[in-house]
Amino acid sequence: MDVLANYVTYQTYWRIEKAVADDPTYEAPKARRAIARFVSLHPSNLAQKAEIIVEHFRTHTATKISRQAKAMVVTSSRLHAVRYKQAIDAYIAKKGYVDLSALVAFSGRVIDEHDLSYSEAAMNGFPESQTVECFATSDYQVLIVAEKFQTGFDQPLLHTMYVDKVLVAGLNAVQTLSRLNRIHPNKADTFVLDFRNETEEILKAFEPYYGRTVAPPTNPNLLFDTRRRLDDFDVLRPDEVEAAVALLLAGDTKSHGRVYAALDPAVERFAALIEEDRLGFKDALDKFVRTYSFLSQVVTFGDSKLERDYTYCRALASLLRDAATVERLDLGTEVELTHLKTEMTFEGSLSLDADAGEVKTIFGEGRGRQTDPQLEHLSEIVDELNERFGLNLDERDQLLFDQFEETWAADPDVVDQARSNTLENFRLVFDHRFLDTVVSRMDENEAIFKRILDDEEFRQVLMDLYAGRVYRRARRAE
């Protein structure tokens, strides 16, 4: 099935402020990643997205495939998967819905900032080995995943995907979204709601796989080169690799604790490395896992040690992915989220019709550019992020619009129109009321009203926002 036929993107706009009196300096790229992670895990952000996901599923997806349709929520980390499960469960409980239940899927255990431990089995209430089987039943409709089930997962009832993860690599985007393409006698279409990716990037990822695909040859020796690079860091030990792989291949869910114990020595040696070597080892480890995963599908290797090392390195990479390395900078106590809005930015079809495409293969090893860290004051980083992602409204503007909303919500004529019409028809009435209110109160804040009247894009954003808010309030009050 064409998984790009029905595609919607959302953009999250947010604003932050310093929450500390001093103005410390940080390496700007790391600070930006830390702040973005802080916002992505913020309860308000997850609560907004949980509401969008649950309401969309109940309104649209639940009626698909003879009311058997299921959905997947793709998250960017195991901690995000845990928080999403909590946010979705909390919203379902708050609304009293009894027709929707969610499962979560991630490997190992997640320790949050309060030292609380979470596992897939504990959060779902049954062993990890039963997740796929239980999701196939009518008891569960939504599966929240972190890495697991993004490839190879075969569930024909999967109709909708909610993506809150940057699918940076082209093949990653194709493999993830293609979980929806399994056919079913009653399945007429699919749907993707994407919080993180631009439509242009998704199109670019899929384009090489439409029509005739031409791939340049790959040098198998690259795999041996990437494996040898790991030995430069003295993290892997042959005896530990053999012991851990034996446990991994046993397939016994009770051996998870022993697997982690077998990986612990390597994790400790990794942690003892200097910062530059830790980054270098993770880069080499990820490179080897990706390269083997790709080449093993097209080349037969006679060396069984490569398969053994790949099995071990894949488990180690998964364990290190969420480790507290130098890349994980926590600024949660130094900034606070003051404004947040999630809105639709695209709705339509991304379907492609290409005659031929080219898949870029792996040509060589190499590393990313090594540059000197760029130091900036926290206030400068905050200002830059607000300029890129925020609407730059101050507290006075925010209060003013809240007053407007209360005025509209208390107007009997506006409420009657909302209750008697669809949102599209209500907009025809509300747009006039919006401008009338703006003009009547121009003296209260001349600058913001001038921008509303002169800036059509800004005015449209505000009218869309408050039309929806007033409409929903009126409907809830019926």
N, C-alpha and C positions, 0 to 999 in steps of 0.2 A: 504494500500500500504506500501511497505517496505521503510521507510524514510531514512534508512542507506545505501541504495544500491549505491548511488552516493554522496560521501562525500569528501569535499576538506577543508583542513585547511591552514591558513596563519599565519605567525609569524611576529610581528612587532619588528624590532630592532631599538633601539634608544640610543642616547647619550646626556647627559646633563652636564652643567657646572654651577658652582656657579656664580651668577650675583651680589654678594655683596662682599665688601672687608673683612668684619669680618667673623668669623667662629662660628656661634651660635650653641648651642646644643639643640636637640629635642629628644623626646621619639622615638627611631628608628622605631618601627612598625607603629606609626602614621605618621611619616615623609615619610616612604616608600609608604604608601597608598596615602598620599597627593601628592607626586611626580608622582605616577602612574596615579592619577586622572588628574593632570596637563597635562601630556603627552596625555592621552586619549581624553581630551577636546581641545587639541592644534589645531588651524586651519589647520596646515600642515598635521597633522595626519588624521583629518576628511576629508580633501580635497583628500588625497591619497585613502582613503577607499571609498569615494563617487565616485571617478573615476572608481575604481575596480567594484563597485556595478552596476553603470549605464552601463558601457561598457559590463560587463558580461550579464546583463539583455538583452540589445539590441542584443548582438551577439548570445546568447544561449536561454535564457528563452522566449524571445518574440515570438519565432517560435513554442513553445510548445502549446498543447491543442488547435490545429487549430487556433493558434495566439491569443488565449484568455487568456494565462497564466498570473498569477499575482505572486507577491513576497512580503515577509514580512521582514522588517529589525528589529531585536530584539536588543534593546539598554539596557544599564545598569542603567539608571536613566532618570527622566523626563527632566533634563537639557540636557543630551546626545541626547534625542529624538528631542528636539528643535534644537540643533546644527546640528544634522544629516539632519533634514528637510532643514535647511538653506544651508548646504553644498551641498546636492543633487540638490536642486533648482538652486543654483549658477552654478554648473557644467553643468546642463541641459541648462541653459540660455547661458552660455559661448560657448557651442558647437552648439547652435541653434537647438537642437532637439525638434521636435514637436510631437513625437510619444510616449512620456513618461511623466507621471505626478505622483507626490507623495502626499500622505496624511499622517497625523500624528495622533496618538492616545495616550493621557495621561490624567490623572485626575487632576482637579483643575487648579491652576495657577502656573507658574514658574517665579521666579524673578531672573534675572542673576546679575552678578557683577556690571553692570551699572544701576541697579534698573529698568531695562526694564521688563515689564510684558508680559507673553505669555500664551495663552490658546489654547486648541485644536480647538475650534470653530473659534477663530480669525485667526489662522494660516491656517485653511482649507477654511475659507470663508463661512461656513454654520454651523447650530447648531450641537452640539455634537451628538444629537440623530440621525442624518442623516449619520454619518460616515460609518456605515456598509452598508447601502443602496447605498451610492454613490460609495463606493469601489467596489461594485458588478457590476457597470456599466462599459462600455468600455472607460470611460473618465479617469479612474485612474488605474495604474498598480502596484504601490508600496505603501505599508502601513508600516510606521515607528511606532513602538510601544514601550512603557515603561510600563511593567506589564499588561496593558490592552490587551485582546485578546490572551494572551499566553495560556489560558486554555478555553475550551468550544467553541472556535470560529470555526464555520462550514462554510467554503468556498471551495467548490470542485475545483475551478479554481486556488487555491493557489498551486503553483508548486515549488517555490524556496524560501529558507529562508537564509538570511544573518545574522549571529549571531555575535554580538559584546558585549556579556555579558557572564560572567562565570556562567555556569549552575551547581552550586556546589552540590545541592541535587539531588540524582538520579531521584526521581519522577519529579522534576522540569524539568530536561533534557528531560525525556520521554514525559511529558505533552506538553512542548513547541514544540519540534520537530514533535510531532504527529499532530500538526495543518495541516501538509502536507498530512496526510494519507487518506483524503477523496477521494473517487473514483469519476470518471467522465467518460462518454463514450469515450472521446478522450484523456484521460490522461493515458500515458503509463509509466511514471516514475516521480521521484521527484529529487530534488537537494538541498544540503546544503553546503554553504560556511561559514566556521567558523573561525573567527579571534581570538577567545579567548580560546577555550577548546582543550585539548589534546584528540587524538583519543582513548587512553586507558581509559580515564575517561568516555567518551561517551559509549564505549562498556560495561564498568562496570555498568553504569546506566541502560542500556537496558537489560543486560543479565538475570536478575531475571524474566523478563516478557516474556521470550521465553519458550515455552513448559509448563509443569505443574508448577504452582506457589504455594508454600507452605508458609503460614504466621503464625507465632506463635501468640497465643491469646494476646489481649491487655486489660489492666485493665482500665475500664471506670472511676474509681475513680481518675485516674490521671488528668482528665479534671477538676474536682472540686478542686484538689490540685493546679493546675496552676492558676485557677481563684482566689483562696484565696490569693495566693502570691501577686497579684496585689494590694490588699487592704493594704499591708504593707507600701505602698508609699503615700497614701492619695492623689492620683491624680484624681481618678474617684469619681463622686458624682451621686447617684441614680436619682435625679431629672433632672440633665443635660443629663444623659444617656437616660431617657425616652423621653425628648424633642427632642434630636438629632435623635433618632431612628424613631420617628414619622415623622420627615421631610425626613429621608432617605427612608423610606418605601412608602412615598407619591409618589415618582417617578416623581416629577415635576422638570424639568430642571431649572425653574425659582427660585427654593428654594435653589440652591447651596450656595448663599451668606448667607442665614439663617443657613444652615448646618455648614458652617465654623464659623459663629458667636457662634453657640451652642457648638462647639468644642474648641473655643478659651480659656475659663476658664481652661480647663484641660491642654492645651498647656502651658499656663502661669504658672500653678502650677508645671508642668514638668520642665520648664525652671528655676524655683526657687530652684530646688533640687541641692544638691552638686553633683560633677562630678560622684562619685561612685554610687550614687542612680539613677542618670539619666541613666547610663549604665545598672544598675540592673533592672530598670523599663522597658526599651526598650527590654531587654532580656526576661523578664516575659511577656510583651505584645505580642511579636512575638511568644513566646512559646504557649500562650493561643490560639491565632488565628490559628496557624498551627495545634495544637492538636484538636481543635474543628472541623476544616475543615476536618480533616482525620476521626475522630471518628463519626461524624454525618452521614457519609456515610455507617457505619456498625452497629451503635447502635442508638436506639430510646430513646431520653431523654424526660421525662415527665415534666421537669422544663422549662417553656417558658422563664424564666429570662436568662437562658444560651444563648438562641438564640438572645435575645435582647442585652445582653452584647457582644456577638460575633459580631453582626452587628455594634455596636458602636466602639468596639475595632479595628475592621478591618479598619474602617474609620479613627480612631485616628492614627493607625499604619502607614497608608498611608500618613497622614499629617506630621507625625514626621520623616518619612524615609528620606526626603530631608532637614530636619531642620538643622540649624547651631549648632550642638551639639559639644561636645568635640572631637568627632571622625572626624570632618571636619576641618582639618588643611590646611590653604592656604599658599603654598610656591611659588605661581606663580610669585611673585616679586623678589624672592631670587635665582631662578634657571632659566636657559634658555636652550631651546632645540637646539642642534647644529647639530645633525645627525639623520636621520630618514629613515627607509627602511621597506617596507612591501613585503614579498615574500611568495610564496606557499611552504608548507612543506610536504603536503600529498595529494594524489589524488587517489581515488579508492572506494572500497566497504567496509563497516563495518558490512555487514549483518551477523547475528548470527544464529546458529542452535543448540540451547541448549535443552536438554531433560527436565530439571527441573531447577528451580531457587528458591531462598529464599528471601522473602521480609522482611527486618528487620523492626520491628514495634517499637512503643514507649514504652520503659520499665520503665522509671522513669523520674523525673524532672531533677534536677542537673543543674550546670552552668559550663561555661568554666573554665579552670585553671586560678587562680588569681596569677599573678606574679608581681614582682616589675618592674616598667618601666625601660627599657634599654635606657640609654642616649648615644648618639653618636654625634660627630661633623658632621655638614652638609657635609663637604668635604669627610668624610669617607663614609657617606651614598651614596653620588653621585658616588664615586669610586666603591662601591659594585654594584650599579645598572648598571653602565657602563660595569662592568665585566660580569654581568649576561645577559644583553640585548644588548650590543653594540659589534661592530666589532673592537673597539679600534683603529680606524684610526684617525690620527691627521690631522691638516689642510694641512700640506705639502702633505700627501698622497692623501687627497681629491682633492687638486688642480691638482696633477699629473694625476689622473684618469680622471678628467674633460678635461685636455689637450689631453689625449688619445682619449676620445670620440669625440672631435672636429676634430682630425686627421682622425679618421675612417669615420665620417659623411661627411668629405670633399673629401674623396677618391672616384672618379667616379666608379671604379670597385666594391667597397664595396656597394655603393648605387645601382648600376645596379643589383648586386646579390640579394639585399634585395627586390627590386621591382619585380624581376622575379621569386622568390621562396617563398615557405612557410617558416615560422620561423624555423621549424625543419631542412629543407634543407639548409637554410641560415646558421644555426649553423655549419654545416660541413665545410663551407668556412671560417666563422668568427673565429672559434677556432684556425685555423692555422695562420690567420692574427693577432689575439690577441697575440699569443706566439712570432711571428716574431717581433712585436712591442716591447714586453717586453725585448727580447734579445738585440735588437738594441739600447735600451736606458738603459742598465744595469748600466752604469757609473753614471747616474744621481741620483740614489738612490739605493745603493747596498742592503740595509737591506730589503726594501719592495720587491725588485725583487727576492731576495733569498727566501723569504717566498712564493712568487707566484710559484716559480719553485719547492720548496721542499714540500709545503703543498698542497696536491691534493684537499682537501675539500675547502680550502681557494681559490685556483685557480678556482675551479668549480663555486663557488659563484660569483666571479668576472666575469667570462665568461658568465654565465647566465644573470647577471645583464646588462652588456654592450651589449651583443648580442640583448637583447630585446629593450634596449634604442635606439641603432643605427638603428635597424630594424624599429621601430615605427617612428623615425625621417625621415628615407628615404621614408617610405610609406606616411607620412603626406605631404612631399614635392612634391609628384607626381602632 
